[in-house]
Amino acid sequence: MHALEEYGLMHVKLYEDIARNGHIATTYAYPVKVEGRYVMDPSPTPKFDNPKMHMSEALQLFGAGREKRIYAVPPYTEVVSLDFEDHPFEIQHFDKPCALCGAEHVYLDEVVLDDKGGRMFVCSDTDHCEDRREHGHAGHLLAQQEAAE
Amino acid sequence: MSAVPLLKVNDVSKFYGSRTGCRNVSFELWPGEVLAIVGESGSGKTTLLSCLSTRLMPSSGIVEYHMRDGQYRDLARMGEAERRFLMRTDWGFVHQNPADGLRMTVSAGANVGERLMAVGDRHYGNIRATAADWLRRVEIEEDRIDDQPRAFSGGMRQRLQIARNLVTSPRLVFMDEPTGGLDVSVQARLLDLVRGLVHDLGLSAIIVTHDLAVARLLSHRMMVMKDGLVIEQGLTDRVLDDPREPYTQLLVSSILQV
């Protein structure tokens, strides 16, 4: 597949996504093209982080244990997510900042709070979230809680 | 028809160990021409087709193809990547069993669109419109575009396979018993469809069949094979109406006249 540069099948997968869901519904293991040549699966990183791989300063290592495979993306390498011209690659957007630390432009997880439809969106990176709270940042839920106490 | 052949086959043989697949086959295929290879099972016709379409490497002999840039290329000497590219752009291969030529678990639209995406088409709307157009041309309802071929009847699958192959406007299509597993009325419609498409698109085709009726309807020229050898070739009407070889006479006379 790599030697012959036969990557048509990756777009077939994205095509199926649009045909079924009206948009590209793949949210992780989203295929990227590296340096205009190799298509790679950056699983398990969510596609939210795909743009960060582009021209990254870091050496990125990926392993697929069961397939006995390890691969790497060198620093400062072009990494572009595959897409269609009329359905361009998009990352998730969140309407509100993190409910606990108020961070914006981070990936949020949805947490169900009760059985009456209550829910909150909090940082997926809990360490980063705690760190921020220790430094005095507070989201709206934390602020409410403090007000109640 | 232009002045040079599309495919030049020179003395092609294929041996499986000491067994003979096909032996000393030579012919030329011209642009727009449909050639039928007929013979009973085991006569080497599928082996020959595989050798021509690079699915098998011939034991000896040369197959040359007239590329779009006007050069003749020896297929055996082409690189794998180049050959694969040729196969998914300029050529088509219609299998007897549609399941071999289709992706059964992706939608009909994606099946037709795959070749387009493989050659770099990146506009979803255009790919879908082309796929819908091709479904219409092979008489499949447009609202079946998101259905998987698993949900299609045998005849529809075969038509879908044809659409999938023709979408990149190939110049040469190989067909291995394209009407093999279909019932008679579906066969007739499919043959009619293929004949129309071949005529409209100016395709060249090589069709392997054991069914002389298929050869009669579709092909301009035919080759009769027996035990790996081409024993008779000529214009289809001539071979069928006035067979010279005893074996061909037997073959022709064994058809039921209706």
Contacts between the chains, C-beta under 8 A, distances in Angstrom:
chain1	res1	chain2	res2	distance
A	3	B	80	7.8
A	3	B	81	7.2
A	4	B	80	6.5
A	4	B	81	4.8
A	4	B	84	5.5
A	5	B	81	6.9
A	6	B	84	6.7
A	6	B	118	6.8
A	7	B	118	7.8
A	8	B	88	7.8
A	8	B	114	5.6
A	8	B	115	7.3
A	8	B	117	4.8
A	8	B	118	2.9
A	8	B	119	7.8
A	9	B	114	7.3
A	11	B	117	3.9
A	11	B	122	7.5
A	12	B	103	7.4
A	12	B	106	5.9
A	12	B	110	4.9
A	12	B	113	7.2
A	12	B	114	5.1
A	12	B	117	6.3
A	15	B	109	7.2
A	15	B	110	4.9
A	15	B	113	5.8
A	15	B	117	6.9
A	15	B	124	6.7
A	15	B	127	6.8
A	16	B	106	5.5
A	16	B	107	6.2
A	16	B	110	5.4
A	18	B	124	5.6
A	19	B	107	5.6
A	19	B	109	5.9
A	19	B	110	6.8
A	19	B	128	7.6
A	19	B	145	7.7
A	19	B	146	5.2
A	20	B	107	8.0
A	20	B	146	7.1
A	83	B	122	7.7
A	84	B	122	5.6
A	84	B	123	6.2
A	84	B	124	4.1
A	84	B	127	7.9
A	85	B	122	5.2
A	85	B	123	4.5
A	85	B	124	7.6
A	86	B	123	5.6
A	86	B	124	5.1
A	86	B	125	5.0
A	87	B	124	5.1
